[in-house]
């Protein structure tokens, strides 16, 4: 699975109405694996999801 694939799955989870644990269980993804994706520098989201403060 590519880093892009992982980022897409993290985004899908974030957009769902479920908790991360519920979403992982529904997709058959180990919660610990999901958390590694979420906090990995290789799959971390771009700063475009943040608002710049001046």
C-alpha positions as CSV (number, residue, x, y, z in Angstrom):
1,X,0.0,0.0,0.0
2,X,1.4,3.4,-1.0
3,X,1.6,6.4,1.3
4,X,-1.0,8.1,-0.9
5,X,-3.4,5.1,-0.3
6,X,-2.8,5.5,3.4
7,X,-3.5,9.2,3.3
8,X,-6.7,8.5,1.4
9,X,-7.9,6.0,4.0
10,X,-7.0,8.4,6.9
11,X,-9.1,11.1,5.1
12,X,-12.0,8.7,4.6
13,X,-11.9,7.9,8.3
14,X,-11.8,11.5,9.3
15,X,-14.9,12.3,7.1
16,X,-16.9,9.4,8.5
17,X,-19.3,9.8,11.4
18,X,-17.6,7.0,13.2
19,X,-14.8,7.0,15.7
20,X,-11.4,5.9,14.4
21,X,-11.7,2.6,16.2
22,X,-15.2,1.9,14.8
23,X,-14.1,2.9,11.3
24,X,-11.0,0.6,11.5
25,X,-13.1,-2.3,12.7
26,X,-15.6,-1.8,9.8
27,X,-12.7,-1.8,7.3
28,X,-10.8,-4.7,8.9
29,X,-7.8,-2.4,9.6
30,X,-5.9,-2.8,12.8
31,X,-6.3,0.4,14.9
32,X,-2.6,0.4,15.8
33,X,-1.7,0.3,12.1
34,X,-4.1,3.2,11.5
35,X,-2.5,5.2,14.3
36,X,0.9,4.6,12.7
37,X,-0.4,6.0,9.4
38,X,-1.9,9.0,11.1
39,X,1.3,10.0,12.9
40,X,3.9,8.9,10.3
41,X,5.8,11.8,8.7
42,X,5.5,10.0,5.4
43,X,1.7,9.9,5.5
44,X,1.0,13.1,7.5
45,X,-1.4,15.5,5.9
46,X,-0.2,18.6,4.2
47,X,-0.5,21.9,5.9
48,X,-3.4,22.8,3.6
49,X,-5.6,21.4,6.3
50,X,-4.4,24.1,8.7
51,X,-5.3,27.8,8.7
52,X,-2.4,30.2,8.5
53,X,-2.2,32.6,11.4
54,X,-0.6,36.0,10.8
